[in-house]
Amino acid sequence: MLDADVYLTGTRHPLSGMRPLADPSWEIQFQCDWWDASQDANVNIGWYWARPTNAVRELFVRSAEIWNKTKNWDQAIMNDVRSEMVKEGSLTFPKSIVLGHEDYVNAMLVDWRDFYFDQSRVADWNNKHVMVHYTGIFNVLKTVIAKHFGQWFVEDYYTQSPRLLQPINISGTTNQVIEQIALSVHLAKTSGRTFMWPLGVNHTCSLENPQWWHATTTAVVEARLVEAQISWVEDTYLFNRKRYTEKDLELTTIPFADGSQTLEQAWYSLIEKCQTTVASVVQVDFFQVNTDRLRELPPIRELIEQMGLTTCQCVWLPDGGCWFPHGCVNC
């Protein structure tokens, strides 16, 4: 049994880190839910493999009876019942097995900062693990992240590519980053393109006390609100696409402004270029854009406000930290 937010890495057989059916000693094997992967550790019911033995049936029956009475968290209930049955002797090791983190990964226990922006290290990470359970990560962010890590195995998704628009060189404070994302989403919509998330932004919390760092875009803007506006592909889409086809997509880069026009002229010129460019991928380059002046133009200000994008909702880890590489804007 696996939850809908469990993604296979595709590099190993899903059961390769578990005791096989040929081994009669086990009755149920669970993903571990905490740092401690001992046999006494709490289990995560988002991934398990069970035999229909009397003890396993009893585990589910007792858990269901408690849940029907209390409606408490199902995983906590199953952990309590499992613990009782271990003490009773009916689910002692190896009848009940807690799997190690090295194969069956709980996303809350991984420090993604080490390799999030490094595709070669992402590939190496996938090669070492069977699957990752994106527990504790919510809404569309589960899918955005899984696609980023190349765990979306749908060939047509990559071979039948839509026309794409991707903003690049986005930088500034939280509000400025959100404004640039909003404008990019609008440009994609008006040009009939699919929005491609940018691979990170150069973010600072305050221009008065600038401390810059390369942040994931979804650590600044709420991904759920972007999805409500437009269809999207992940920031690593072009890289992931190479697994399925050697045919490159034609790409062109359009600067937001070249310095020869007023801000208003540059904006309407950019809209026209995005609409008329035939290349499969359009990158809108925000390099050297005076982000302080974007809201000075009423049409741009109104568009940004209508888009209604906001800062991300923080995703907390068990150790009190934030899921996002380098933290999200609310941390």
N, C-alpha and C positions, 0 to 999 in steps of 0.2 A: 504494500500500500504506500502510495506517495501523495503528498499534497500537490495542489496545482502550482505552487510556487517552488517546486523542486525541479531543477534543471540539470540534465546530464551534461557532462563535459564532452561526451562523444569520443573520448580517447581510450576508454576501457569498458569492458562489459559491466553492466550495472550491478551485477552480483559478485564481481571478481574480488571484492574485499570482504566477503561474507563467507561463513562456513557453508559448504555445498549441501545439496539434498542427500548426497551419498553419505554424509556424516549424520548418523541417527541421534547424536547426543543433544542436539539443540531443538528447541520448540519455538522460540521467537527471538528475533534479533532486531534491536532498535538503534536508531541514530542517537548519539549522545547530545545532551542539551546544554552542557556546561563545560568549563575549562577542564574539570577533572573527569577523565575518561575511564575511571575505575569501574568495576562491576557494581559498585554501590551508587554510582552517579545517577542523577536524574536523566530520564530518557526523553527524546523528542518523538512524538507520534506522527510527525510529518513524513517519516520514512521507516518502515519496518517490514520484515518478512516473517510470516507466521505459518506454522503448521496447525492443522485443525485437531489438536490434541485436547484431552479433557481439561488439562490445566489452562491452556490458552482460551478455550471456550469459557472457563470459569472466570478468567481475567476480564473478558469482555462483558460477560453477564453481570458480574459484580459491579463493574465500572458503570454499565448502563443503568443499573438499578439506582446507584447513588446519583448519577446525573439526572435521572428522571425526577428524583426527589428534590435535588438542590439547584439544578441548572448552573452549577459552578463550572469553572474552566475544565474542559474535558481532559486536557493533558495532565493537569494537577491531580485530578481524580485517578487517572490510570497510573500515575506514579505512586500515589498512596496505596492503591490496591496491589500494584506489583511489589512494593516494599513489604506489604503484609504477607503476600504469598511467598516471597523469598524467605522471610522469617519462619513461615509455616513449613518451608521445605519443598513446596510444590513447584517453585520457579527458581531454585538455586542455580547458580552457574554450573554447567554451561546450558542448562535448559533455557534460561533467559540471559541474553548476551547484550552488552553495551558495546557498540562499535566505536572504533577509534576515529579521531578527527582527521587522521592522515588520508582517509579514503572518503568518508561521508561528512561533508563540511557544513557546519552551521555558519551562515553568513555573519552572524553577530559576533563570532569569535575570530574573525579574520581581520588583520590590519591591511586593508586594501591600499593604503598609502604607499607601500613599498613598490607596487608595480602597476597601478591603475593606468598610468599614461605610457607604459612601455609595452608595446605589442609583443615583443619577443619574450618578455617575462610573463605576460599573460598566457601565451601559448605554453610556456614551460609549466606554469601553475596548473593549467588544464590537464597537461600530460600526467601530472602527479596525483590527480584526484578523480574520483568516480563521478561525483555530483556535488552540487551546492544547493542548500536549502535557504532561500531568501526570506527566512522568517524575520519578523521585526521590521521589515521594509514594506511600505504600503502603497496601494493604488498602482498607477501606471509605472511607478518607479521600479517595481519588481521586473517589469518587462524591459524597460530602458536599460537597466544594469545588466540583465542577462544577455541582451543583444550586444551590448558594449563588449562583454567578455566572450563573444563568439559562440554563444550557447543556443542560438536560434537556428535549428536545422530544417529550414523550409527552402528548398532549392528555388522554387518560383519567386520567392521573395527577393532573391538576389539576381536571378537571371532575367526576370521581367521587371527591370528597374524602372521606376517612375522618373519623371523629370524632377530634378532636385535643386534646392537652394540652401546653401550653407553660409552663415555668417562667419567671418574669421577676424582675428585681432580685436576681439571685444575686450574692453578694459574699463575700469573705473570703480566707483562706489557701487553699493548694492543697487540703489535706485537707477544709476546710470546703466548698469549691466541689464537690468530688467527693461529699461527703455529701449536699448539696442536689440534685445531679444524680441520685444513687441514689434518693433519696426521690421525686423527680419521676417517674423511670422506674417505680417501684413504683406510684405513684398512677395512672399511665397504664395499667399492666397490670391493676390491680384494677378500673378503671372501663371497661375494654374500649376504650381509646383508643390512638391512635398518638402516639408521642412526637415533639414538634417541638423541635428544638434551639433553645435561647435565642440571641438575637443578641448574643453577648458576655456577659462577666461582669466585675464590678469586682474585680480580683484583686490580692492582695498576697502576697509571699513570706513575710512575717513580720509578726505584729502587734506584735512588740517594736520593729521598725524599719520601720514601714509606708511603703511607696512604692506607691501605687495606680496601676493603669492598666487601661484597657478592653482586655480580651483576648478572643480567640476562644475559645469554649468547648472546642473540640477541641485547643487548645493547653494545656489543663489536664487534661482527662480523655481516656483512650484510647477513641477512637470505636469501635474494633473490639469492645471489651467491651460497650459500650452496644448495638451491633447484635446481639450474641449474646443480649441480654435481650428485645429488643422491636423491632417495626417502627418506622420513623422517617420524618420528612420534614425538609427543610432549614429553617434559620432564616428564610429569605426566601420560604417557600412561599406565604404569602398575597399577597405582592407579585408573585411570578412567576405566580401563578394568574390575575392580572388580564389576562394576555395571551390567555387562552382563554375567559374568561367574565366578564360584568359582574355576576353574581349574587354578592352578598356572603354570607359565612358569619356566622351569629349568634355573637357572642363575649361571654363573661362572664368577669369577673375575680374570683377568690376569694382573699382574704388567708389566708396560712398561719395567722395568729393575729391576733385583734383586741384582745388585752389583757384580755379579760373572763374568760378561761378559763386553767386550768393548761395546761402544755405537753401533758400526756397528753390532756386533754379536747380541746384544739385539734387534736391529731393525728387522733383518731378522728372528730371532727366534720368535719375536712377530707376524710377518706376518704369519709364518707357523702355530703358535698356533691358530690364529684367523681363518685360513682357515680350520683347522682340528678339532677344537672343535665342539662337537655336541650339546651343550646346546643351548636352544632357544635364550637366552640372554647372550651376552658376554659384560662384563664391562672391559674396558681398563683403568687401574689405573695409572695415571700420578704422583702419590705421590712420592716425593723425586727425580723426574727426574731433571737432571741438564739442565734446559731449555736454559741456555746460550750456551750450547754446541751442541744443535740440528742442527744448521746450519753448524757446522764444518764438518759434513759428507755430501759429495757432493750429493749422491742420495737423501738424505732427503732435502737438500737445493733446489735441482732442483724440487723435487716433490712439495714442498711448493710454489715455484714460479709458477709452472705450474697450481696449483689449483686456483691462482688468487683471493683469498679471501681478502676482505678489511674491514675497519671499517664500522660500521653501519651508516645509514643516520638518523640524529636526527629527532625525532618526537616531534614537539613543541606543548605545551599546550597553551590555551588562556591567561593564566596568565604569560606567558613567560618562564615557566619551561619546563622540559622534561618529556615525558610520562613514560620513563623507571624508575623502582624502583632504587633510588639512582643516577639517571642520566645516560646518555650514555657517551661514551668516547669523544664525541665532545662537551660536555657541560662544 
